[in-house]
Amino acid sequence: MRLRIATMNLWGLPAPLSVHKPQRMRDAAEIILSRRLDIVALQEVWMLRDIAFLKKRLAGYHVFVVPNIFFNTSGMMLFSRFPLTAALYHPFKRSFFNKEIPSRKGYYRAIVQIQGIGITLFNTHLYYSSGDNESTVHASQLRELTAALDHRPTILMGDFNATHGSLHFPVGYQLLSNPNALTVLRDNPYANKRFNSINSSDRSPDLLYANFPHRLIDAHAIPSPFVSDHSPVVAEIEL
């Protein structure tokens, strides 16, 4: 059986903190549908109207999201063609000096049954540290995430705000995404807009991992259309 997995950071801040958001949300949904993606981890979907749009447009998917009455505090959503069970949201411990308040990064965890195998799905978004004083927040969140991982079959997805070489997960976790596929590109116009100018250097924080036997068929980023300041990342595996 082939399985198509993706992670997308959609830069879903309200205007004027982001631009062209309705069109970008439509384009992201079309990528998911046209490529027949099976499991999709989204980050930075903050607004309730965007959650409602994606749930309606992707009505054939099972979805897990935990917003409050005002907005989606984690920014995350998890879509799956397979029913999601035992789903939970784990917010990372809050740092008082955190420039991303009132958001609350963390991870989603859920279980899907595929060919009789229970596979745990993780969607995460770690803090972006722009200097040494903030790196302790990212390190603390990474420790929390790593402590939640174990030997059970797992797919780990998200925006790690770090490169693959700096991440050290338990034995058996293999990178699915292409480590050479840059996802925040200099020629992406959204990577140089307003508050995103800090992200204008080429880098690859959007990653996919698995810890069970599989054959990697394909792994790539999707540079066009530009749905965000990040390019979506897709991997296709055979179980």
N, C-alpha and C positions, 0 to 999 in steps of 0.2 A: 504494500500500500504506500502511495506517495502522500506526503504531507507538506503543505505550503504554509510557512510561518513568516510573520512580519512584525516589525516594530516601527512605529512612527511617532515622532514628536511633532505636534501640529501647531505649535505657537498660537494657541487659542486665546490670547489676551484680548480684552475688548478694545475697540477703537477709542482713542487714537494710539493706544499702545501697540497695536498691530494693524496691518492693512490687508485689504482684499480677503478678509476672513471668510465671508459666505462662499465665495468662489473656491477658495482653497479647501473648505470643508467638502464642497461638492466634488472637487477633483479627487480628494482623498477617498471618499466613498466609492467613486468610480474605479479607482485603482483596486480597491478591495474586491469589488464585484467582478470587474473585467478579468482580473488575474485569478479569480476563484480561490482566494486565500482562505485557508482553513482556520488559522488561529492568528489573531491580530492583537497586539498590545499597543495602546495609544497613550501618549502622555501630552500634557498641556491642553487638555480639553476642559476649560475652566467654566464656561458659561452654560446655564441650564438650557438655553435655546439650542446650543450646538449639540448637547447631549440628546435632546429630543429629536433634532434633525437626523443625527446619525442612527439612532435607534429605529426611526421610521424608515430611513433609506436602506438600512441593513436589516430589515425585518426578518430575513431568513436566518439570522444568526441568534445564538444565545448571547446575552450580554450581562456583564457584571460591572456595576458602577455604584459608588456610595457618595452622593452629593448631600450637602445640607440644604436648607430651604433657600439659600442665597446663591451658592455656587458650588463647584466641585473642588473641595479643599485639597485633594491629592492631585487633581488634574488628570487622573488615569481612567481609562476604560479598558475592558477586556472583552473581545468578541471571539466566538468559537462556533464552528458548525456542529460541534458536539455538545451535549448538555453539560453544564457546569455544576458541579456539586461541591459541598464543603467550602464554599467561597468565603473569603474573609479579607478585610483591609487592616493592615498593620501599619499605623503611623510610626515614623521614627521618633525617637526622643527629641523633644523640642529644645533647641538652643535659644536662649533668651536674646542673644545678639545674632539675629538671623535676618538678613535682608529680604528673605522670601516670605516672611510673615505677611498676611495671614494664611498663606498656603501651608499645607502640611504634607510634605513628601513622605513616602513610605513604600510599601509593596502590597500588591494584590496577590492572593494565592487561591487557586481553585484546582479541582481535579476533573479530568475528563477520562472517559473510557474509550480506548481505541484498540480494536482487535482484541478485546478482552483484557487489555493491560491498562491499569490505572496510571495515568501520567499527570504529575503535578505541574501546573503552570504558574510561573511567577512573572508579574509585570512590575517593574520598579522604575523609579526616577530618583537619582541621588542628587544631592546638593552640588551646585556649581561653585567651586572655590576659586576665587580670582587672586588669591595670595596666601602666604604662609599662615596668617592669622585665621583664615577660614578653612584651611585644609583639615583641621581637627574635626570640624563638623562632618565633612565628607568621610573621613576615616572612621568616625563613630558610626555613621549610617552604614558604611560598608561592612563593618563588624557585625552589626545587627542583622543585615541581610545574609551574610555568610553563615552566621549561627543558625539561621532557619533552614539552610540547605542540608540535605542528607543523602543517603545512598539510593533512595527511592527514585524511580524513573522521573525525570524532571526536565522541563523546558524553561529556561531562564531568559527573559527578554527585557529590554528597556533602554533608557538613556542613563548610562552610568557616569556621565561627565568625567570619564577617564578613558585612557587607551587600554586595549586588551593586555598589553605587556605589563601594565601596572596592577592588574587585578589577579588575585590568587584565590581561586575557589577550591572546594574539596577535590580530592583525587577523582578523576573520571569525568569531570566537566570539560567538554570539548567545545571550542569555538565553532559555530555553524556559519556565521557571517564572514564575509571576506575581510580580513584585517587590512587589506590595501584599498578597500572601497571607502573613500572619504565621504563623510555625510554632512559636514558643515563646510561648504565650499566658498572660496573667494568670489566666484562668479555668480553665486546665488544672490540676487538682489535683496532678498529678505534677511540675509545674514549681515547686512550692513545698514539696517533700518533702526533708527531711534535707539532704543535700549539694547539692541542686539549688536552694536558695533564692537562690543567686547568679544563676540564670537566670530569675528570676521576671518580668523586664521583657519586654514584647512585643518580639520581634525576629524576623529572617528569615535564619538562617544556612544553611538547607537549599535548595540551588540546583541547577538543571539547565541545561546549555549544549549547543549543537551548532554546528559550523562548516561545514555543508554545506547545499545548497539543500533547503528543506523548506517546508511550509505548516503553521503552528501552528493546530491545531483547538481545543484546549482546554488550560487550565493552571489548576490549583487545588490548595489544600491540603485534607486530609481531617481535619476537626476531631473527628469522632466515628466510631467509638469511640476513646477515648483509649488509644493503644497505647504511649505513652511520654510523656516531658516535651516531646517534639517532635511536631508533626503531620506525617504523611507528605505528600510533595509529588509530584504527578502531572502529566505533560504528555502530550498526544496530538498526534502530528505525522503529516503525510502526505508520503511520499517521492515 
